[in-house]
Amino acid sequence: MKTSLAESLIGLRVSRETVEKLEHFGALFQKWAKSINLVAPSTIEDLWRRHIVDSLQIFQLSPTPKTWVDLGSGGGFPGVITAICLSELGDGWVHLVESNNKKCAFLRVALNETGARGSVHPIRIENASAIIPRCDAISARALADLSQLLDYCAPWMLGEGANAVAFFHKGRDYQQEIDKAVSRFQFDLVKHASVVEPDSVVLEIANLSRRTK
């Protein structure tokens, strides 16, 4: 069922200026999605609740200026949404990592037209740490299972001076992914209940280390 903007934002701390930028992003998204597969077509009708508000949760959990790395940015969720929120603070930055050139073109337009604080890196995730050597926080949505995500995040979360915190959207099977990941990694974990889907969570992960055999 399609949810209105007002209904979607109930309970969220979002300024009028940010809402206007999110509305502009939503219009851009709808336009580009007609020619580029940015998200599953069946979810576009409920763009605000399923994608924009779902992505807003990340900034709501960590609403201070940070340097972010958003992995597999795709249609801009959650990376562009976080970058729009940072524009209100006038500080912080989001590095959007996306290997698909058509999606990168959309992301650049979205950042430019909304005045969002971010930049696009048309590279593979495995190569990103060479270009973005440090960050404070990492996000990813609908990208990979938790174990794979932690492998991707290792350059920013492991080693001397690497203390980034990761935020991952996960669906109802998240506990299975956690059980698999803890066989290879140790980490501090906070499970944040999703404001969009009752069976979903945002996993906040810090103090990552690899288990030694």
C-alpha positions as CSV (number, residue, x, y, z in Angstrom):
1,M,0.0,0.0,0.0
2,K,1.3,3.4,-0.9
3,T,2.2,5.6,2.1
4,S,2.1,9.4,2.0
5,L,5.0,11.6,2.9
6,A,3.3,12.9,6.1
7,E,2.5,9.3,7.2
8,S,6.0,8.1,6.5
9,L,7.7,10.8,8.5
10,I,5.7,10.4,11.7
11,G,8.0,10.2,14.7
12,L,11.1,11.2,12.7
13,R,13.1,14.4,13.4
14,V,13.3,16.0,9.9
15,S,13.4,19.7,9.2
16,R,11.2,21.4,6.5
17,E,14.4,22.2,4.4
18,T,15.5,18.5,4.5
19,V,12.0,17.4,3.6
20,E,12.0,19.6,0.6
21,K,15.4,18.1,-0.5
22,L,14.1,14.6,0.0
23,E,11.0,15.4,-2.1
24,H,13.2,16.7,-4.9
25,F,15.3,13.5,-4.6
26,G,12.1,11.4,-4.8
27,A,11.1,13.2,-8.0
28,L,14.5,12.6,-9.5
29,F,14.4,9.0,-8.5
30,Q,11.0,8.4,-10.1
31,K,12.2,10.0,-13.3
32,W,15.5,8.0,-13.6
33,A,13.8,4.8,-12.4
34,K,11.8,4.7,-15.7
35,S,15.0,3.9,-17.6
36,I,17.4,2.5,-15.0
37,N,16.7,-0.4,-12.6
38,L,17.5,1.5,-9.4
39,V,15.4,-0.7,-7.0
40,A,12.9,-3.5,-7.4
41,P,10.0,-2.1,-9.5
42,S,7.4,-3.6,-7.2
43,T,8.7,-1.3,-4.4
44,I,8.8,2.0,-6.2
45,E,5.1,2.8,-5.6
46,D,5.9,3.0,-1.9
47,L,9.1,4.9,-2.4
48,W,8.8,7.0,0.7
49,R,8.3,4.3,3.3
50,R,10.2,1.4,1.7
51,H,13.3,3.4,0.7
52,I,13.5,7.0,1.8
53,V,12.3,6.6,5.4
54,D,14.0,3.3,5.7
55,S,17.2,5.0,4.8
56,L,16.6,8.0,7.1
57,Q,16.9,5.6,10.0
58,I,20.7,5.5,9.6
59,F,21.1,9.3,10.1
60,Q,18.6,9.2,13.0
61,L,20.8,6.6,14.7
62,S,24.0,8.7,14.3
63,P,22.9,12.3,13.7
64,T,26.3,14.1,14.0
65,P,28.8,15.1,11.3
66,K,30.8,12.1,10.2
67,T,32.8,10.9,7.2
68,W,30.7,8.0,5.8
69,V,31.4,5.3,3.3
70,D,28.2,3.9,1.7
71,L,28.9,0.6,0.0
72,G,26.9,-0.4,-3.1
73,S,25.0,2.9,-3.2
74,G,22.8,1.9,-6.1
75,G,19.7,4.1,-6.1
76,G,21.1,6.3,-3.3
77,F,19.8,4.3,-0.3
78,P,20.9,5.1,2.3
79,G,24.0,7.1,1.1
80,V,22.3,10.0,-0.6
81,I,19.7,10.3,2.1
82,T,22.4,10.6,4.7
83,A,24.2,13.1,2.5
84,I,21.1,15.2,2.3
85,C,20.7,15.2,6.1
86,L,24.4,16.2,6.5
87,S,23.7,19.3,4.2
88,E,21.6,20.7,7.0
89,L,24.5,20.4,9.4
90,G,27.0,21.9,6.9
91,D,29.6,19.3,7.9
92,G,30.3,15.6,7.3
93,W,30.6,13.8,4.0
94,V,29.4,10.6,2.4
95,H,31.6,8.6,-0.1
96,L,29.2,6.7,-2.3
97,V,30.8,3.5,-3.7
98,E,29.1,2.1,-6.8
99,S,30.5,0.2,-9.7
100,N,27.6,0.6,-12.1
101,N,28.2,3.7,-14.3
102,K,24.6,4.4,-15.0
103,K,23.7,4.4,-11.3
104,C,26.7,6.6,-10.7
105,A,25.3,9.1,-13.2
106,F,22.1,9.2,-11.3
107,L,23.9,9.5,-7.9
108,R,25.9,12.5,-9.2
109,V,22.8,14.3,-10.4
110,A,21.0,13.6,-7.1
111,L,23.8,14.9,-5.0
112,N,24.2,18.0,-7.2
113,E,20.5,19.0,-7.4
114,T,19.8,18.5,-3.7
115,G,23.0,20.1,-2.4
116,A,23.9,17.0,-0.5
117,R,27.3,16.5,1.0
118,G,28.8,13.6,-0.8
119,S,30.8,12.3,-3.8
120,V,30.6,9.3,-6.1
121,H,33.3,6.8,-6.6
122,P,32.7,4.5,-9.7
123,I,34.8,1.7,-8.4
124,R,34.5,-1.8,-6.9
125,I,34.2,-2.1,-3.2
126,E,37.4,-4.1,-2.9
127,N,39.3,-1.1,-4.3
128,A,37.6,1.6,-2.2
129,S,39.9,1.8,0.8
130,A,42.9,2.8,-1.4
131,I,40.9,5.9,-2.4
132,I,39.1,6.5,0.9
133,P,41.7,5.5,3.5
134,R,39.6,6.4,6.6
135,C,36.0,7.0,7.7
136,D,34.0,7.2,10.9
137,A,31.0,5.2,9.7
138,I,29.9,2.7,7.1
139,S,26.5,1.9,5.7
140,A,25.1,-0.6,3.3
141,R,21.6,-1.7,2.3
142,A,20.5,-4.8,0.3
143,L,24.0,-5.6,-0.6
144,A,25.3,-8.8,0.9
145,D,25.1,-11.1,3.9
146,L,26.7,-9.9,7.2
147,S,29.8,-11.9,6.9
148,Q,30.6,-10.6,3.4
149,L,29.8,-7.0,4.6
150,L,32.3,-7.3,7.4
151,D,35.0,-8.5,4.9
152,Y,34.2,-5.4,2.8
153,C,34.4,-3.2,5.9
154,A,37.6,-4.6,7.3
155,P,40.0,-1.9,5.9
156,W,38.1,0.7,7.9
157,M,37.3,-1.3,11.0
158,L,40.4,-3.4,11.6
159,G,43.9,-2.4,12.5
160,E,45.6,0.5,14.1
161,G,43.5,3.7,14.0
162,A,40.6,1.9,12.2
163,N,37.6,2.4,14.4
164,A,34.7,2.9,12.1
165,V,31.2,1.9,13.1
166,A,29.0,0.1,10.6
167,F,25.2,0.3,10.1
168,F,23.5,-2.4,8.1
169,H,19.8,-2.8,7.2
170,K,18.7,-6.4,7.6
171,G,15.5,-8.3,7.1
172,R,13.8,-11.0,9.1
173,D,16.6,-13.6,8.7
174,Y,19.2,-11.3,10.3
175,Q,19.9,-13.7,13.2
176,Q,21.1,-16.4,10.9
177,E,23.5,-13.9,9.3
178,I,24.7,-12.9,12.8
179,D,25.3,-16.6,13.8
180,K,27.3,-17.1,10.6
181,A,29.4,-14.0,11.1
182,V,30.4,-14.7,14.7
183,S,32.2,-17.8,13.6
184,R,34.7,-15.6,11.8
185,F,34.5,-12.2,13.6
186,Q,34.1,-10.7,17.1
187,F,32.2,-7.4,17.4
188,D,30.0,-5.3,19.6
189,L,26.4,-5.4,18.3
190,V,23.3,-3.2,18.9
191,K,20.1,-4.3,17.2
192,H,17.8,-1.3,16.3
193,A,14.2,-2.2,15.5
194,S,13.2,-0.9,12.1
195,V,10.6,1.9,12.0
196,V,9.4,0.6,8.6
197,E,9.3,-3.2,8.8
198,P,8.4,-5.0,12.1
199,D,10.6,-8.0,11.4
200,S,13.6,-5.9,10.2
201,V,16.5,-4.3,12.0
202,V,19.4,-2.0,11.6
203,L,22.5,-3.7,13.0
204,E,25.1,-1.3,14.5
205,I,28.5,-3.0,14.7
206,A,31.7,-1.7,16.4
207,N,35.0,-3.0,17.7
208,L,35.5,-5.5,14.9
209,S,38.2,-8.2,15.1
210,R,38.8,-11.5,13.4
211,R,38.7,-14.7,15.3
212,T,41.9,-16.6,15.3
213,K,41.8,-20.3,14.7
